[in-house]
Amino acid sequence: MKQIENIFRTFCVVLALLFLPLGSHADAAEASAADSIEIGLVTCTPHEEIYSLYGHTALRYHDLRTGEDLVFNYGVFNYQQPFFVLRFVFGKTDYELGIASFKGFCEYYREWGSQVTEQLLDLRPEEKRNIALALEINWRPENRIYRYNFFYDNCATRPRDIIERNVLGRVVYQPRFDYMPSYRDMIHQHTLLHPWAAFGNDLLLGVKSDRKTTQREQHFLPENLQYDFDRAQIVAPDGTTRQLVKERRVIVEAGVQFVETGFPIDPLPCFLLLLGVSLAIAAYEWRRRQTLRWWDALLMLATGLVGCMITVMFFSEHPTTSTNLQVLLFNPLPLFFIRKVLRRHPTRYWNLSFVCIVLFLLGSLLQDYAEGMEILALCLLSRVIVNKMKFNTKPVRK
């Protein structure tokens, strides 16, 4: 922490030099000082840690005169904060702006095998001073912490907003008419090698994540922001234009990455296996003319506990987790009926379950479900059919 504070003090000194009036030559001195400063958008490709599957974005501040080379990183978080996981679920996760040496930043990503690319921005002296001042204000203790939102306010959108607000004019992006993915589509692009991570994301995302995104909304992914910056222009108030990016350079070449193997079976085969077991049990029950209540109780317990998590997400600040139709399959309702099912008491649970399953299957027309969810629905539907056959109309002798 002391090293960061020392870096910050040095940075403040640099800012002071930029704004220090020097008599009649003040403007020329300020322009000369700003000309020696380079500001760039830094993009890091993903590595295998789960938090880095989508890449990373930061801002580089490089003073060629003094050698000061800093990176401003809006992706700093402390997972040891009290109730971190619970806060994340409810969308109340706080991230903060961090400052580090650019060399150390690059070494970190080099060790992970990620490529680090800088887009050097074509900025006027006044624009550089504006951005430097905005970063200094953001670094103040009362400003550096912000409420993180993965899709709308993250480590990529913050640097973009800093740049857009402090150029003389406006940043205009070249339209991408051939690229209109949904949030879910873009998530899938980065979880191809991590099927269970994709499953977890899809389980929590709702209907809103399946709508087509605007070009600006796509900037939550660092690679999309990098692509649009390469083709963006700054349109000055007088109508003149210039390219936003003056030069693109690779700072760290992509290295070798080792993909850690997770659970050996993907979600779909797991649910197909579950369906097979359920049908085998149903065949056994048909022959014995008796329902295995323990199997029903096990499925009800599992879907009910997962349903508690899905239901909680309806109260989250994450805007794309509300209106999740998978709550028809995963909800706390089964937990209230397990006791009756085990004791073979009359219950309306199976009628309610049948209605929910049918609505869930119809809902697949509106929402893309997590992989294997339709298979699980058929598994649960088989339990409804078995129980509606009323094999246990007579008390079972012990």
C-alpha distance (Angstrom), angle and dihedral (degrees) to the residues before:
residue distance angle dihedral
M1 . . .
K2 3.81 . .
Q3 3.79 89.1 .
I4 3.80 90.7 54.3
E5 3.80 91.2 48.3
N6 3.82 90.4 51.1
I7 3.78 90.0 50.5
F8 3.79 89.4 49.9
R9 3.82 92.3 51.3
T10 3.79 90.6 50.7
F11 3.78 89.7 48.7
C12 3.81 91.0 52.0
V13 3.81 89.6 51.4
V14 3.79 89.1 53.5
L15 3.80 90.0 50.2
A16 3.79 90.5 49.5
L17 3.78 90.3 53.6
L18 3.77 89.9 51.1
F19 3.79 92.8 54.9
L20 3.82 99.7 34.1
P21 3.83 109.6 117.9
L22 3.78 114.1 -131.4
G23 3.78 104.3 -167.7
S24 3.79 117.5 -99.4
H25 3.83 91.3 -13.8
A26 3.81 95.0 55.9
D27 3.80 96.8 109.8
A28 3.80 93.1 47.8
A29 3.80 91.5 47.4
E30 3.80 92.2 49.7
A31 3.79 92.0 48.7
S32 3.80 91.0 48.5
A33 3.81 91.8 49.7
A34 3.80 92.1 48.1
D35 3.81 91.7 47.9
S36 3.79 89.2 62.4
I37 3.80 90.5 57.2
E38 3.79 123.8 89.1
I39 3.78 123.1 -163.3
G40 3.77 119.5 -168.0
L41 3.77 141.1 173.5
V42 3.80 109.1 -121.8
T43 3.81 120.1 -154.1
C44 3.80 123.8 -170.0
T45 3.79 121.9 -164.1
P46 3.81 118.9 -128.2
H47 3.77 125.2 -85.4
E48 3.77 131.0 -167.0
E49 3.78 100.6 -86.5
I50 3.80 108.5 106.1
Y51 3.82 92.8 -124.2
S52 3.81 90.6 54.6
L53 3.80 101.0 49.3
Y54 3.81 90.0 107.7
G55 3.81 99.7 46.2
H56 3.78 128.6 -119.2
T57 3.81 140.5 -100.7
A58 3.81 130.9 -155.7
L59 3.82 140.0 160.2
R60 3.80 123.5 -111.9
Y61 3.80 122.7 -148.4
H62 3.82 111.1 -168.0
D63 3.83 123.6 177.7
L64 3.80 107.2 -163.5
R65 3.82 92.3 -166.4
T66 3.79 98.8 53.5
G67 3.79 98.4 25.2
E68 3.80 90.7 -124.3
D69 3.80 106.1 155.8
L70 3.80 116.6 178.9
V71 3.77 136.6 166.4
F72 3.80 121.8 -148.7
N73 3.77 109.1 -149.3
Y74 3.82 122.0 -169.1
G75 3.80 92.0 -175.5
V76 3.80 101.1 79.8
F77 3.81 115.9 127.0
N78 3.78 137.6 161.0
Y79 3.81 112.8 -135.3
Q80 3.82 89.2 -172.2
Q81 3.79 91.5 69.3
P82 3.82 112.7 121.0
F83 3.82 111.8 -84.3
F84 3.83 91.2 -0.7
V85 3.82 94.8 158.9
L86 3.80 93.2 45.0
R87 3.79 91.4 48.2
F88 3.81 90.3 48.8
V89 3.82 91.1 52.5
F90 3.80 90.9 52.8
G91 3.81 92.4 45.8
K92 3.79 93.8 -112.0
T93 3.80 97.5 121.3
D94 3.80 115.5 140.3
Y95 3.80 120.4 -149.0
E96 3.78 126.0 -179.4
L97 3.78 143.1 -153.5
G98 3.79 113.8 -100.8
I99 3.81 131.7 -170.7
A100 3.81 123.4 -148.2
S101 3.77 139.1 155.8
F102 3.78 112.0 -81.7
K103 3.79 90.9 -132.4
G104 3.80 92.6 56.3
F105 3.79 90.8 45.0
C106 3.81 91.1 54.4
E107 3.79 93.2 45.8
Y108 3.78 90.2 55.7
Y109 3.81 92.0 56.1
R110 3.81 92.2 40.7
E111 3.81 88.7 59.8
W112 3.80 89.8 54.1
G113 3.81 93.1 47.7
S114 3.81 94.0 -114.8
Q115 3.79 122.8 146.6
V116 3.81 116.0 -122.6
T117 3.81 116.4 -154.9
E118 3.78 127.9 -177.7
Q119 3.79 124.9 -155.5
L120 3.79 105.8 -157.7
L121 3.79 107.9 -144.8
D122 3.82 122.9 -133.3
L123 3.80 98.0 -130.8
R124 3.79 134.0 162.4
P125 3.84 118.6 -124.9
E126 3.79 91.9 -104.0
E127 3.80 91.3 50.5
K128 3.79 90.9 52.2
R129 3.78 90.7 51.0
N130 3.80 90.5 48.6
I131 3.80 92.3 52.0
A132 3.81 92.5 45.0
L133 3.80 90.5 51.7
A134 3.81 91.9 46.7
L135 3.80 90.2 52.3
E136 3.78 91.1 48.2
I137 3.81 90.1 52.0
N138 3.81 91.1 47.5
W139 3.82 89.9 51.8
R140 3.79 93.4 58.8
P141 3.83 110.9 111.9
E142 3.78 92.7 -115.3
N143 3.84 92.2 52.6
R144 3.80 108.1 33.6
I145 3.83 96.0 81.3
Y146 3.80 117.2 74.1
R147 3.79 138.2 171.7
Y148 3.80 105.1 -98.6
N149 3.80 122.1 -139.8
F150 3.80 117.3 -179.1
F151 3.80 96.1 -145.1
Y152 3.80 103.8 30.1
D153 3.80 111.3 24.2
N154 3.79 116.4 24.8
C155 3.81 144.5 120.9
A156 3.83 91.6 -64.5
T157 3.79 101.7 43.3
R158 3.82 93.9 48.1
P159 3.85 95.8 60.4
R160 3.81 89.7 44.1
D161 3.79 91.2 53.0
I162 3.82 92.5 47.5
I163 3.81 90.3 54.4
E164 3.81 95.7 43.6
R165 3.80 93.4 50.3
N166 3.78 95.7 50.0
V167 3.80 106.1 43.8
L168 3.80 119.2 98.2
G169 3.77 98.8 -108.1
R170 3.78 127.5 -1.9
V171 3.79 136.9 -54.7
V172 3.82 113.1 -119.5
Y173 3.81 119.4 -164.4
Q174 3.78 123.6 -151.3
P175 3.83 107.4 -112.7
R176 3.81 118.9 -109.8
F177 3.79 104.0 -150.4
D178 3.81 92.9 168.0
Y179 3.80 95.0 55.0
M180 3.80 117.1 66.5
P181 3.81 107.1 138.9
S182 3.78 126.8 162.7
Y183 3.79 122.3 -116.5
R184 3.80 88.1 -103.6
D185 3.82 91.7 52.2
M186 3.80 91.6 53.8
I187 3.80 92.0 47.4
H188 3.82 89.9 52.5
Q189 3.80 91.1 53.3
H190 3.80 88.7 64.8
T191 3.80 100.4 39.7
L192 3.81 100.4 53.1
L193 3.82 91.2 115.9
H194 3.80 92.7 41.3
P195 3.83 107.2 59.2
W196 3.79 95.1 168.4
A197 3.79 91.7 50.6
A198 3.81 87.6 51.6
F199 3.81 89.5 48.3
G200 3.81 91.9 51.9
N201 3.80 92.0 49.0
D202 3.80 93.0 47.8
L203 3.79 91.1 47.9
L204 3.81 91.3 58.2
L205 3.82 99.9 37.4
G206 3.78 118.6 89.5
V207 3.79 139.5 -159.5
K208 3.80 93.8 -66.8
S209 3.79 91.6 64.3
D210 3.82 90.4 63.4
R211 3.79 98.3 61.0
K212 3.79 119.6 101.3
T213 3.79 112.8 -93.9
T214 3.78 129.3 -132.9
Q215 3.79 120.5 -119.2
R216 3.77 91.4 -104.5
E217 3.81 93.0 50.6
Q218 3.80 89.0 54.5
H219 3.80 90.1 65.3
F220 3.79 92.1 83.6
L221 3.80 84.6 86.4
P222 3.83 111.8 72.7
E223 3.80 93.6 -141.0
N224 3.83 91.5 56.0
L225 3.79 91.9 49.2
Q226 3.80 90.2 48.7
Y227 3.81 91.4 50.3
D228 3.81 93.3 50.6
F229 3.82 93.7 44.6
D230 3.81 89.8 57.9
R231 3.81 89.2 58.5
A232 3.81 99.9 35.0
Q233 3.80 127.6 110.1
I234 3.78 134.2 -156.9
V235 3.78 110.2 -130.0
A236 3.82 109.4 -157.9
P237 3.84 122.8 -147.2
D238 3.82 89.3 -104.2
G239 3.81 90.7 56.6
T240 3.82 97.8 -106.3
T241 3.79 116.8 134.0
R242 3.78 137.5 -153.6
Q243 3.77 134.5 175.1
L244 3.79 114.3 -91.2
V245 3.80 92.7 -141.1
K246 3.79 116.9 55.6
E247 3.78 97.4 -179.3
R248 3.79 138.4 1.5
R249 3.78 118.1 -150.4
V250 3.79 135.4 173.7
I251 3.80 109.8 -128.3
V252 3.82 97.7 178.3
E253 3.78 121.6 24.6
A254 3.80 117.5 -134.4
G255 3.79 111.4 -93.0
V256 3.78 136.7 -166.3
Q257 3.78 115.7 -61.5
F258 3.77 124.9 -163.2
V259 3.79 114.6 -142.9
E260 3.78 110.4 -143.9
T261 3.78 113.2 -139.5
G262 3.78 114.2 -124.4
F263 3.77 128.9 -172.6
P264 3.83 105.5 -13.4
I265 3.81 95.8 -132.5
D266 3.81 123.0 62.8
P267 3.83 120.7 -130.4
L268 3.83 96.7 -103.0
P269 3.83 96.2 54.8
C270 3.81 88.5 46.0
F271 3.79 91.9 56.1
L272 3.80 92.3 43.2
L273 3.81 87.8 53.8
L274 3.79 89.8 48.9
L275 3.82 90.3 51.0
G276 3.80 90.4 49.2
V277 3.80 91.8 51.7
S278 3.80 91.0 46.9
L279 3.81 92.6 50.9
A280 3.80 90.7 47.0
I281 3.80 89.7 52.2
A282 3.81 90.0 47.5
A283 3.82 90.0 53.5
Y284 3.79 90.0 49.9
E285 3.81 90.1 49.5
W286 3.80 90.7 49.8
R287 3.79 91.0 55.0
R288 3.80 94.2 45.5
R289 3.80 93.6 39.2
Q290 3.76 88.6 -135.6
T291 3.83 133.3 106.9
L292 3.80 120.5 -126.0
R293 3.76 99.6 -133.6
W294 3.79 94.7 -174.5
W295 3.83 89.6 65.6
D296 3.80 91.0 52.1
A297 3.80 90.7 47.7
L298 3.82 91.5 50.6
L299 3.82 92.9 51.6
M300 3.80 91.8 44.3
L301 3.80 91.8 50.6
A302 3.83 92.8 49.4
T303 3.81 96.3 46.2
G304 3.79 91.6 42.5
L305 3.80 94.9 53.0
V306 3.81 92.5 46.7
G307 3.79 87.2 45.0
C308 3.80 90.5 59.5
M309 3.81 89.1 59.9
I310 3.81 93.4 46.3
T311 3.80 90.8 48.5
V312 3.80 92.1 50.0
M313 3.81 89.8 55.3
F314 3.82 88.5 65.2
F315 3.80 86.3 72.2
S316 3.80 94.6 46.4
E317 3.80 123.3 114.2
H318 3.82 88.6 -130.2
P319 3.83 100.4 108.6
T320 3.81 95.8 -152.2
T321 3.82 96.4 55.3
S322 3.77 97.2 66.1
T323 3.82 120.7 91.1
N324 3.79 92.7 32.8
L325 3.82 107.4 169.3
Q326 3.79 90.6 -161.8
V327 3.81 85.4 80.8
L328 3.82 84.9 80.8
L329 3.80 87.9 68.4
F330 3.81 99.3 30.1
N331 3.80 112.5 44.5
P332 3.81 137.4 125.5
L333 3.84 92.3 -107.3
P334 3.86 96.2 99.4
L335 3.81 91.6 56.8
F336 3.82 89.6 67.4
F337 3.81 93.3 53.8
I338 3.81 104.1 41.7
R339 3.79 93.6 94.6
K340 3.81 93.1 52.1
V341 3.80 92.2 47.1
L342 3.81 92.4 50.6
R343 3.80 91.6 49.4
R344 3.81 92.5 45.0
H345 3.78 91.8 -122.3
P346 3.82 118.8 158.9
T347 3.80 109.9 -89.0
R348 3.80 139.5 171.4
Y349 3.79 90.8 -145.8
W350 3.80 94.8 105.1
N351 3.81 92.3 53.4
L352 3.81 90.3 49.7
S353 3.79 90.7 46.4
F354 3.81 91.8 51.2
V355 3.81 91.7 52.8
C356 3.82 92.1 48.2
I357 3.81 92.8 48.9
V358 3.80 93.0 50.2
L359 3.81 91.5 48.2
F360 3.81 89.4 47.3
L361 3.80 92.6 54.0
L362 3.82 90.8 47.9
G363 3.81 88.9 48.7
S364 3.81 90.0 63.2
L365 3.80 85.1 80.8
L366 3.83 88.8 65.5
Q367 3.81 104.0 33.1
D368 3.79 136.4 35.8
Y369 3.78 106.4 -126.5
A370 3.78 128.9 -150.0
E371 3.79 113.8 -84.3
G372 3.79 112.4 -78.3
M373 3.80 97.1 14.3
E374 3.81 93.2 119.8
I375 3.82 88.9 51.7
L376 3.79 90.0 52.1
A377 3.80 88.9 49.6
L378 3.83 89.8 56.2
C379 3.79 89.2 48.8
L380 3.81 91.5 53.8
L381 3.80 90.4 43.3
S382 3.80 89.3 56.9
R383 3.80 88.4 56.6
V384 3.80 90.6 52.6
I385 3.81 90.8 52.1
V386 3.80 93.0 47.5
N387 3.78 92.7 49.7
K388 3.81 93.5 45.4
M389 3.82 88.1 58.0
K390 3.81 87.2 69.6
F391 3.76 98.0 -142.6
N392 3.80 89.4 167.6
T393 3.77 101.3 58.5
K394 3.78 89.5 131.9
P395 3.79 125.7 55.1
V396 3.77 113.1 -95.6
R397 3.80 115.1 -118.4
K398 3.77 116.2 -127.3
